[in-house]
């Protein structure tokens, strides 16, 4: 399935775009659109519940390398971030820390990128007072964008680097935000392209192999990339490269990354002197 194919169906029918995505899923997999929508509704409900529950909370994680960053940001009075961006960032970090402490999360599209989409959704819900039905339509559109990546490339950090995980999450979040404010699938495609291009080539380099550093704070940064990409698309800024080609490029970049930069914990910041010392200290602590 290509995004361009979804656009063609939308242009040739009177269907709302989220319904186009559900209908295409039925054609591709045979899954009942009503059941798929019900399942996505359940996931959206969990995201909002956990965002509310974990907002600015302190966590105890396996290594202790993270756990109170969301709390720190929630107590901080923003000097530059808007209320919307501040809320989204707190949620993105808090959900990442919840994942690192074995809390309930929605892997969207993966556990390591679980904060980006909830951050965007919760900011719409809390700051913009979005109703659930509007959020669900936007979430379905974002899911459709993620599905394009899943089917035409990869969502795996081990296969394609962090660009495949948090890059896809950022494209999904940007798509959701753009659809919520515009209901324009063309702008959605531009926003998704801008977001994924911004994170093209991002390596997967977890310190010690744990999904804590730099993963958690990347979620906080990424949700702001999604917001900026959406704002640009809403302003009429277009991606020169269509989304389908951006996805293909991301896949090719991921295949060219060395193994050390694909979730092995052997390259990038995971290979720095400080990271190695941290890992050694963790080993010594666990062995005593």
C-alpha positions as CSV (number, residue, x, y, z in Angstrom):
1,X,0.0,0.0,0.0
2,X,1.2,3.5,-0.9
3,X,0.1,6.8,0.6
4,X,-0.5,8.0,-3.0
5,X,-3.0,5.2,-3.5
6,X,-4.9,6.3,-0.4
7,X,-5.0,9.8,-1.8
8,X,-6.4,8.6,-5.1
9,X,-9.2,6.6,-3.4
10,X,-10.0,9.7,-1.3
11,X,-10.2,11.9,-4.4
12,X,-12.4,9.5,-6.2
13,X,-14.9,8.8,-3.4
14,X,-16.9,10.9,-1.0
15,X,-15.4,9.0,2.0
16,X,-13.8,10.8,4.9
17,X,-10.1,10.0,4.9
18,X,-10.1,7.9,8.1
19,X,-12.8,5.8,6.5
20,X,-10.6,5.4,3.4
21,X,-7.8,4.1,5.5
22,X,-10.1,1.6,7.3
23,X,-11.6,0.5,3.9
24,X,-8.1,-0.1,2.4
25,X,-7.1,-2.1,5.5
26,X,-10.1,-4.4,4.8
27,X,-9.0,-4.8,1.2
28,X,-5.4,-5.6,2.2
29,X,-6.1,-7.9,5.1
30,X,-9.8,-8.8,5.1
31,X,-10.1,-7.3,8.6
32,X,-13.5,-5.9,9.5
33,X,-13.3,-2.0,9.5
34,X,-15.7,-1.9,12.5
35,X,-13.4,-4.2,14.5
36,X,-10.3,-2.3,13.5
37,X,-11.9,1.0,14.5
38,X,-13.0,-0.6,17.8
39,X,-9.4,-1.7,18.5
40,X,-7.9,1.7,17.6
41,X,-10.5,3.3,19.9
42,X,-9.3,1.0,22.7
43,X,-5.7,1.9,22.1
44,X,-6.5,5.6,22.0
45,X,-8.4,5.3,25.3
46,X,-5.3,3.6,26.9
47,X,-3.0,6.4,25.6
48,X,-5.1,9.1,27.1
49,X,-5.6,7.3,30.4
50,X,-1.9,6.6,30.8
51,X,-0.9,10.1,29.7
52,X,-3.2,11.5,32.4
53,X,-1.9,9.0,35.0
54,X,1.8,9.4,34.3
55,X,1.9,13.1,33.5
56,X,5.0,14.5,35.3
57,X,5.3,11.4,37.5
58,X,8.6,10.1,38.9
59,X,9.5,6.5,38.0
60,X,12.0,3.9,39.2
61,X,13.6,2.3,36.1
62,X,15.8,-0.7,35.7
63,X,19.1,1.2,35.6
64,X,18.2,4.5,37.1
65,X,19.5,6.4,34.1
66,X,16.1,8.1,33.7
67,X,12.9,8.4,35.7
68,X,12.4,12.0,36.8
69,X,12.9,13.9,33.6
70,X,9.2,14.2,32.9
71,X,8.7,15.4,36.4
72,X,11.4,18.0,36.1
73,X,9.9,19.4,32.9
74,X,6.4,19.4,34.4
75,X,7.6,21.6,37.3
76,X,9.5,23.9,34.9
77,X,7.9,27.1,33.7
78,X,8.5,27.2,29.9
79,X,10.5,30.1,28.6
80,X,10.1,29.2,24.9
81,X,7.7,26.3,24.5
82,X,4.0,27.0,24.1
83,X,1.5,25.4,26.5
84,X,0.7,22.9,23.8
85,X,4.3,21.9,23.2
86,X,5.1,21.8,26.9
87,X,2.3,19.4,27.6
88,X,3.2,17.2,24.6
89,X,6.8,17.1,25.7
90,X,6.0,16.2,29.3
91,X,3.8,13.4,28.2
92,X,6.3,12.1,25.6
93,X,9.0,11.9,28.2
94,X,6.8,10.5,31.0
95,X,5.5,7.7,28.7
96,X,9.1,6.8,27.8
97,X,10.0,6.7,31.5
98,X,6.9,4.6,32.2
99,X,8.0,2.1,29.6
100,X,11.4,2.0,31.2
101,X,9.8,1.1,34.5
102,X,7.6,-1.6,32.9
103,X,4.5,0.5,33.0
104,X,1.5,0.1,30.7
105,X,2.1,1.7,27.3
106,X,0.9,1.4,23.7
107,X,3.8,0.5,21.5
108,X,3.1,3.1,18.8
109,X,4.7,2.0,16.7
110,X,7.3,0.6,19.1
111,X,7.9,0.6,22.8
112,X,11.0,2.8,22.4
113,X,9.0,5.4,20.6
114,X,5.9,5.1,22.8
115,X,5.7,8.7,23.9
116,X,5.5,10.7,20.7
117,X,2.0,9.9,19.6
118,X,0.4,10.1,23.1
119,X,2.2,13.4,23.6
120,X,0.5,14.9,20.5
121,X,-2.9,13.3,21.3
122,X,-2.9,14.4,24.9
123,X,-2.0,18.0,24.1
124,X,-4.9,18.1,21.6
125,X,-7.2,16.7,24.3
126,X,-5.9,18.8,27.2
127,X,-5.0,22.1,25.6
128,X,-7.2,22.2,22.5
129,X,-10.2,20.4,24.3
130,X,-10.5,18.0,21.3
131,X,-13.4,15.6,21.5
132,X,-12.8,11.9,21.4
133,X,-14.4,11.3,18.0
134,X,-12.1,13.9,16.4
135,X,-9.1,12.5,18.1
136,X,-10.1,9.0,16.9
137,X,-10.3,10.1,13.3
138,X,-6.9,11.8,13.6
139,X,-5.5,8.7,15.3
140,X,-6.8,6.5,12.5
141,X,-5.1,8.8,9.9
142,X,-1.8,8.6,11.9
143,X,-2.1,4.9,12.0
144,X,-2.6,4.7,8.3
145,X,0.7,6.7,7.8
146,X,2.4,4.2,10.2
147,X,1.0,1.3,8.2
148,X,2.4,2.6,5.0
149,X,5.9,2.7,6.6
150,X,5.4,-0.8,8.1
151,X,4.4,-2.3,4.8
152,X,6.9,-0.5,2.6
153,X,9.9,-0.2,4.9
154,X,10.4,-1.2,8.5
155,X,9.4,-0.1,12.0
156,X,12.4,-2.0,13.6
157,X,15.4,-0.2,15.1
158,X,17.3,-3.4,14.7
159,X,16.6,-3.4,11.0
160,X,16.6,0.3,10.2
161,X,17.9,2.4,13.1
162,X,15.9,4.7,15.3
163,X,14.7,6.6,12.2
164,X,12.4,3.6,11.6
165,X,11.0,3.7,15.2
166,X,10.9,7.3,16.4
167,X,11.0,8.7,12.9
168,X,7.8,6.8,12.1
169,X,6.2,7.8,15.4
170,X,7.0,11.4,14.5
171,X,5.5,11.1,11.1
172,X,2.4,9.5,12.6
173,X,2.1,12.3,15.2
174,X,2.5,15.0,12.6
175,X,-0.1,13.4,10.4
176,X,-2.6,13.3,13.3
177,X,-2.0,16.9,14.3
178,X,-2.3,18.0,10.7
179,X,-5.5,16.1,10.1
180,X,-7.1,17.3,13.3
181,X,-6.6,20.9,12.3
182,X,-7.2,20.7,8.5
183,X,-8.9,17.4,7.5
184,X,-6.7,17.7,4.4
185,X,-4.9,14.4,3.4
186,X,-2.6,16.3,1.1
187,X,-1.3,18.4,4.0
188,X,-1.1,15.2,6.0
189,X,1.3,13.7,3.5
190,X,3.4,16.8,3.5
191,X,3.6,16.9,7.3
192,X,4.5,13.2,7.4
193,X,7.2,13.7,4.8
194,X,8.7,16.7,6.6
195,X,8.8,14.9,9.9
196,X,10.4,11.7,8.6
197,X,13.0,13.6,6.5
198,X,13.9,15.6,9.7
199,X,14.9,12.4,11.4
200,X,16.4,10.6,8.4
201,X,19.5,8.6,9.3
202,X,18.9,8.7,13.1
203,X,20.8,5.8,14.6
204,X,19.6,3.4,17.3
205,X,22.3,3.5,20.0
206,X,20.8,2.6,23.4
207,X,23.4,2.8,26.2
208,X,23.9,-0.8,27.5
209,X,21.0,-1.9,25.3
210,X,18.5,-0.5,27.7
211,X,15.6,1.6,26.3
212,X,16.4,4.5,28.5
213,X,19.3,6.7,27.2
214,X,18.9,8.3,24.7
215,X,15.5,6.9,23.9
216,X,13.4,8.6,26.5
217,X,14.5,12.1,25.8
218,X,14.4,11.5,22.1
219,X,10.7,11.1,22.5
220,X,10.5,14.5,24.0
221,X,12.5,16.0,21.2
222,X,10.6,14.1,18.5
223,X,7.2,15.3,19.5
224,X,8.3,18.8,18.9
225,X,9.6,17.8,15.4
226,X,6.1,16.5,14.8
227,X,4.5,19.8,15.9
228,X,6.9,21.9,13.8
229,X,6.3,19.7,10.8
230,X,2.6,19.9,11.1
231,X,2.7,23.7,11.6
232,X,4.7,24.0,8.4
233,X,2.3,21.8,6.4
234,X,-0.7,23.7,7.8
235,X,0.9,26.9,6.6
236,X,1.0,25.5,3.1
237,X,4.7,24.4,3.0
238,X,5.1,21.3,0.9
239,X,7.6,18.5,0.9
240,X,9.4,18.4,-2.4
241,X,9.8,14.6,-2.1
242,X,6.5,12.7,-1.8
243,X,5.9,10.6,1.3
244,X,6.1,7.2,-0.5
245,X,9.6,8.2,-1.8
246,X,10.7,9.5,1.6
247,X,9.7,6.1,3.1
248,X,11.7,4.3,0.5
249,X,14.7,6.5,1.1
250,X,14.4,5.9,4.9
251,X,14.4,2.1,4.2
252,X,17.4,2.3,2.0
253,X,19.3,4.4,4.6
254,X,18.4,1.9,7.3
255,X,19.8,-1.0,5.3
256,X,23.0,0.9,4.8
257,X,23.6,1.5,8.5
258,X,26.2,-0.7,10.0
259,X,25.1,-3.2,12.6
260,X,26.7,-1.1,15.4
261,X,24.1,1.6,14.8
262,X,21.1,-0.7,14.7
263,X,20.0,-1.3,18.3
264,X,23.1,-3.4,19.3
265,X,24.3,-0.9,21.8
266,X,27.8,-1.0,20.2
267,X,27.9,2.4,18.4
268,X,26.8,6.0,18.6
269,X,26.6,7.4,22.1
270,X,26.5,3.8,23.4
271,X,30.2,3.5,22.5
272,X,31.3,6.6,24.3
273,X,33.7,6.5,27.3
274,X,31.0,7.7,29.7
275,X,28.4,5.2,28.4
276,X,30.9,2.3,28.8
277,X,31.6,3.4,32.4
278,X,27.9,3.5,33.1
279,X,27.4,0.0,31.8
280,X,30.3,-1.3,33.8
281,X,29.0,0.3,37.0
282,X,25.6,-1.3,36.4
283,X,27.2,-4.7,35.9
284,X,29.2,-4.4,39.1
285,X,26.1,-3.3,41.0
286,X,24.0,-6.2,39.8
287,X,26.9,-8.7,40.5
288,X,27.1,-7.6,44.1
